[in-house]
Amino acid sequence: MNRLTLADTAAGIVSLLILTAAAWVAIYGPAAPIPLHFDASGQADRYGDRHELAAALAGLAGLNLLVAWMTGRQADAAADPIRQKGLRRGQWLSIIIMGATAAFVAWSSLSPAALTGAAHPGGAMAFLAFILLVAGAVLGRVGPNPFIGVKTPWAYKSRLAWDRSNRLAGRLMFWLGALGLIASPFAAQPTGLIALTIGVLIAAAWSVFESWRVWRADPERQPF
């Protein structure tokens, strides 16, 4: 039986905290309809009840456990210490992203501004920028896995393509996140959020192309 690691324990704690928040929302959350979705300008365009929000939080808790557990088991099975370390980084990254997403979902629906039907205009941009910053700081050191990273067919057929495309994606995401965080309090919305989203799409396309380019030039690549 595999022993629990610090990352496994952290995943359990984060999921328990999210489930506790879900239970609190289901029992003590606002009885009136609460905003569950916002348009690009930060205005609520769909409402629901507290049980729907609680179910969404519970789903995030379950997803966090599933991804962390599967990534952790891959790390346990890895014979290469470098690959094992890379998978552990991916496990930590998934825990941080899931925890931050749950906190953002709850804040978006339950903050005083949200209950009036309007979210903080830079909130979504700041959240996306934070996720990009954290993911970018780690992504280049995450080993091949089915959950996190530039998961193209070429990256799975060439370790060099995986490493280089994920390092490129990590650098691009980190700097997009840093610039987004700096700009989020001042940028006009939804222009700022749209610009950041376009930047992410360009970074993703560039990283996918890089995985193909490196795979094609790698003499040790696996054929299809």
Salt bridges, closest charged atoms under 4 A:
ASP8 OD2 - ARG73 NH2 3.33
ASP45 OD1 - HIS37 ND1 2.73
GLU52 OE2 - ARG46 NH2 2.99
ASP76 OD2 - ARG73 NH2 2.62
ASP76 OD1 - ARG88 NH2 2.49
ASP163 OD1 - ARG159 NE 2.96
GLU210 OE2 - ARG213 NH2 2.96
